[in-house]
């Protein structure tokens, strides 16, 4: 269990490191309902270990605070009541210092437990908790970027920390041969339940781009009136665009004729050769239509993954988030992790510059509703052979 304890502490310490550049005031705001305050992320990831593990394995365990189970539950109906998601910013108390004290308390209890108990069930739950916290580490970054990016003075999170000025290392196309392929996770290491069961799928021959779409390429779409031409857009996307007055990816600002974007090192001129980030599925699909191409299905993406340079952006696919064959929801709170969200969402593959190292694999299925832009999401194109 020493390796597991080390992995636990490394993950917990990394979350604290991510938050170090924040001021106390940065921990509190919730400008929109889909963004959670950093303080809530710190508490919720701690709640997971207290609620799912310490209460389960320690008979006489005394929780840190009787209200925290309610305050920092996210969506686990099995566990009990919770604060409405849009009201997380109203939790001004407990304060930031008390939330850090909560983390210290739970960490000490977890270290003691991992030093005295060694069971497969405990190992699996701790691994789930670690991966859960890694997911929230990425959400921490995307959420406080939204908070800072909607501050009128565009404050700097960290010098030399823009994250989105990276560029493609490969160009050209990879041909996916027609055939029947095995997809899905089939190994023994950690994985989420939505990645199994491994199954066969048929893929037609097509070419998939080795490079992701760049800012410059997307600027051409904008300059060609892409946001004004309904024929490139899905009807839902066109409605979303009009109702929300969307005219560019999130964080893009045109100032005196020059495009800038907000990054974690502040507002800077857009690098045309850098890889596009913060676009919605609707925008990705419209851009692909403008180019006379399309987005890959999640299975085409997975089949080609060994030939792609992936991990800098979550890549929108043209696949709805649905269960794999023989998928079943596990009993208890753990079963609420993925299955109940399999509707009205699109799959993203790959990982991003904000994803913790080693957290993703080619079978990893991320998912969001198609209008969201605030993740580090980008576009990879596919050409059909008869196109």
N, C-alpha and C positions, 0 to 999 in steps of 0.2 A: 504493500500500500504506500510505500515511500514515494514511488514515482507518481502515483495518483495525488498524493498530498502536495508534492512539488508542483504538479500541473495545476492543482487547485490554487495554490498561493500565487503562482505566476500569473494566472488569469485574473485573480482578484487584485493583485498589485497593478496590473496593466490598466484596469479600469480607473483606478485612482490616478495613475500617470496621465491618462487622457484628459482628466479633469483639472490637472494642476494649473494650466494657463487661465482658467476661468476665474472671474471675480465672483464674490458671493452673490451679487445681483444676477449674474448669468445663470445661476442654478434654478431660478424660480419661474421665469415666464413660460407661458404656453400660448403663443400667438394664434394658433389654429388647433383644431381638435386632433389632427393626426400627428402633431408634434408633442412629445412628452417632455417636461422639464428635466434637465440633467439630474436634479436631486431625486426625482421619481425613479429614474433609471438606477441610480445608486441604491435606492431602497428596495426596488422591486427585485433586482438580481439577488439581493441579500435575503429578501422574503422567500425566494424560491428555495434556498438551502435550508432556511429555518422551517418552512411549512412542509416541504416535500421530503426532507431528510431528517433533520434533528427531531422534529415532533414524532416521526415514525420510529426512529431507532433508539431514542433515549426515553425511557419510561417516565422518569420524573422531571423531564425537561420543563423549565420555566421560560416562556417567551420573554423577549426583551421588553416588549410593551404590548398590553392587551389590544390596543387599537390598530397595531401595525398590520395584522392579518387582513383587516378590512381596507385600510388605507392603500396598501401596496399590492393587493391582488390585481391582476390585469383583466383576464377574461375567463378565469377558472370557476365555472358555476359549481363544480363539484366541491370546491373548498368553502364556498359561502358567498355572502354579499360583498360588494366592492364599490368603490367610487366610480361614478360615471366617467368615461374616458376624457370627455371634454372638460371635466372639472379638476383634472390633476393639478393645474396651475393654481387652484384655490387652496391647495394644501400648504399654506405658509408656515404652519406648525405641524410637525416638528421642524426645527430649523436645520440648516446644513450641518452644523456641528453634531447635533443629536443623531442625524442619519449616519455620519461617519462613526459615531460611537456604536451605533447599531451594527455597522459592518465589522468593527473590531470585536464586538461581543460574539457575533455569529462565527467569525473566522476562528476565534479561540475555541469555540465549541466544536467546530468542524475538525480542526487539527487534532483535538483530543479524541474525537470519535474515530478518525482515520488512523490514529495511533493504537487504538484498542480493539477495533472490529475489522474483520476481513471477510466479507461475503460478496458473492457475485451480484446480488441485488443492490447492495450499497455501491459497488463499483459502477454498475450501469447507471444508477441515479446520479452519482457524482459526475460521471462523464456527460450525462444529459445536462446537468446544471452548468458545467463548464462551457459546453457548446451554446447553451441558452445565454450565458453571460457574454460570450463572444458575439452572438447576434446583437445583443444590446450595446456592446462596445461600438459596433458599426452604427447602430441607431443613435447612440450618443453623439457621434460625429455629425451625422446627417441632421439631427435635431438641433444641436447648438449652432450648426452652420445656418440653418433656417432662422434661428433666433437672431444671430449676429447679422445675417444677410438682409434682414428686414429692419435692422436698426438704421436710422437715416444717416448716421456717420460712418457706416460700414467698418466697424472696428476690426482690428487684427487679432486673430486667435494666437498665431505663432508665426514668427519670421521664418521665411523659407519653407513654409508649410502649405503652399497652394494646393497640392495634390493633383490638380487637373491640368497641369501643363505638360504631361507626358505625351510622347509621340509614338506612332506605329513603328515597329521594328521590321515588319514584313509587309510585302505588297504582292499583288497578283491574286490568283484564284486556286482553290483546291477542288478537284472534281470528286464528288461523292458518287460512287458507282451504284447503279441500280441493284437492289437485292434485299434480302431479308436479314435483319440484324438483331442481335441481342442487346437490349437496353435495360437500364435499371441497375441497382446495386446488388452485387452477389457475393461480397466479401464478408470478412469477420470483424473488421474494425468498426469504429463508431459510424453510425449513419442514422438518418431520420426515417421514420416509418413511411413517409411519402415517397421514398426512393426505391422501395421494394414493392412488388416482387419483380425479379428479373424476368423479362418476357420478350417475345419476338415482335418486330414491327417491319413493315415493308416500306422502303424508301425508293423513290424514283431518282434517276440520274439528274444531277444538278451541280452547279458550281457555287461554292461558298467563298466569300471574300476572306483573304488572309489579313486584311486590314480593317479596322473599325472606321466608321465615318468620322471625318475631322470637322473642326469648327468652320474652316474655310468652305468645305463642301456644303455644310448646312447653311452658311451665309448665302451661298448661291441660290439655295431653295427659297430663302427669305426674300432676296433681291428679285427673284423671278415671280414674286407674288404668291408664294406657296401657301401663305396663311389667308389669302383672299380667294383662292380657287377651290370651291367646294368639291369639285370632281376628284380631288386627291384624298378626300377625307371620308372616313366612315361617318354615318349619320350621327351616331352618339358623339364622335369626336368633334364634328362640326358644331353640334349643339354646345358641347363643353367649351370649345374655342370662343364661340359668340357670347355665351353667357358670362364667361370669365375674362373676356377681352384679352385672350392670349395672343401674343404676336412674336414670341421668341422662347427659347428654352429658359428655364428658371435661372435667375441671377444675371441674365443678360440685360445690359442697359446701353442704349445708344445716346451718346452725349456729344453734342456739337458735331454730328456726323461720324463719330468714331465709336465702334463697339467696345464696350468694357464688360467684364464679368466679375462678380464678387467671388473671391476665393477666401480660404482661411488665412491668407496673408493680406487681406483687404481687397479693395477694388483696383483691378489692373487691366491694361489693354488685353483683349482677347488674342491669343496666339492662334493664327489660322491653321498651322500644321498640327496643333495639339488635338487630342482625341475629344470628340464631343461628349459632353456630360449633361446630366439633369434634364433629359427629355422624357416625355411621357410615351406610352405605347401608341397613343393616337398620333403624336408627332412622328414617331419612328415609322409607323405604317404609312402615313401620308408622304414622308420623304421617300420611302421605298417606291411608292406608287409614282411619284414624280420622276424617279430615276428609271421607271419601267421595270422594276425588279420587285422583290418581296422580302419579308423577314423569314428566317429559317423556322421550321418547326423545332420544338425542343428535341425531337428525336434525330433530326438531321444534324442539329448542333452537337448532340452527344456522339453520334457516329463520326463526325469530323473532328472532334475535340483534340485528339492526339496529334492532329496536323495544324492546330491553331495556336496562336499565342494569346492566351486568354487570362483574365484576372484583373485587368485594369478598369473595366466597367462591367456592371451587370448588364447583360445583353438581352433586350426584349426578344422573345420568340413569338411566333404566331400561334402558339398553343394555349388553349384554356387550361387552367389548373384543375385537373380532374384526377380521380383515384386510378392507380394502376390495377390490373386484374388481380383479384383475390385480396384487395386491400380490405383491412378491417380495423375499426377503431378500438384501441386498447381500453380496458376498463379503467375507471378512476380518472383522476385529474390529468395524468400523462396522456390519456387518450384525447384530451381537448387541444393538444399542441398543434395539430395540422388538419386532421380530417374535417372538422366542422367549417373550415374556411374554403372548401373545395366548390366554390360557386362565385361567378362574377369577378374572377381574377385571372390574370395572365401570368405565364411562367417566364421567369428570367433565369439565365444560366451564366455561369462563369466566375462571379466574384468581382470585387472592385478594389480600388486603391484604399478604401476605408475598411475592407474586410480583414480581420486578423489573419496573420500568416498561418497557413495550414488548416484553416477552417473549412475551405471548400474542396470539392472534388468534382469530377466531370458529371457525376450523377446527381449532384446537389440541385434541388428544385426550389429556387426562391419564387415568391409570388406577391404581386401587388395588383390593386385595381388599376385599370388602364389610364386613368387621368393623372396619376401621381408623377411628379417631376423631381421630388426632393431627394431621391436616392441618386447615387453615382451611376446613372444608367445611360447606356449608349446604344449604337446601332451597328449590326453586321448584316450585310446584304447577301442575297442569294439570287442567282440567275438560273432559270429553268433552261434546259437544253434546247427546247423548241422556241425560246424567246428570241 
